[in-house]
Amino acid sequence: MELDPTQMTPVVNRIKRAQGQLAGVLRLLEEGRDCEAVVTQLAAVSKALDRAGFAIVASGLQQCLVAGDGVDSVDVKKMEKLFLSLA
């Protein structure tokens, strides 16, 4: 299944934002900043990446349903594995 680049623009933007947040985490660590600040930023990065992953899987599922023969054409085990890989 190929991803539609036009649908991935918000996902790409989210990942770029997470990339900036991750750089911020590294900077906080290098500066010896407060543990709470580091963990808060790290949690934000993690959540952003999770949301990006779920958006990619959801887009793939939508494409399968639209392009295929409905729900029966979706490889349920494959989709389940993709969702669980993000858990």
N, C-alpha and C positions, 0 to 999 in steps of 0.2 A: 504494500500500500504506500503510495507516494503522498507526501504532505503538500497541500495547496499553499504555495508561498504567500498568497494574498491573505489567507486566513491566519498565517503564522506571524504577521506583523505585531499584534499585541503580545504574543509569546516572546518574540525576539526582544521587544522593548522591556518586558518583565525580566528576562534573563540579563539584559544589559544593566538594568537597575540593580539586580542581585549581584552582578559583577562589581559594581561600584560599592555596594554595601560590604561585600567581602573584602575589598581593598581597605575599607574603613575598619573592619575587624582586625586586619593585619596591622594597620597603623595604631590602633588602640593597644594591641598586644606589644608592639615595639616600643610604645611610649610608657608601658607599664601602668596602664589605666585601670580603673576600678573593675573588678570582676563582674559586677552587675551590668555595667555598660557593655562589656564585651559579650556577655551571654545574651543580652537583649538584642544586640546587633546580629549575633550569630543566629538567633532564633528567627529574626526577620529574613535573613538570607535563606535559611532552610525553608521557611514558609513560602517565600517567593519561588524557589525552585520547585517545591511540591506543586504549587498552583500552576506553574508552567507545564510541568509534566502531566498533570491532570487535563489541562487544556489541550495538549497534544493528543492524548489518548481519546478524549472526547471528540476531537475533530476527526480522528481516524475512524472512530465508531460511526460518526455521522456520515462520513464518506462511504463506509461499507454499506450502510443502510440505503443511502441514496443511489449508489452505483450498482448495488447488488439486487437480489430478489427479495429484499425485506429482511426481517429478523432471521429467517432460516439460513441466509447466506453468510451471516456473521459467524466467525470462528470464536465461539464463546470461550473456549479454553484459552485461546491466544489472548483475547481481550482481558480475561480474568488475570492471566499471568502478567500482562502489562500493568494493570491496576495494582496488583499485589507488589510489583517491583518498586512501586512508589511508596509502599507502606513502611 
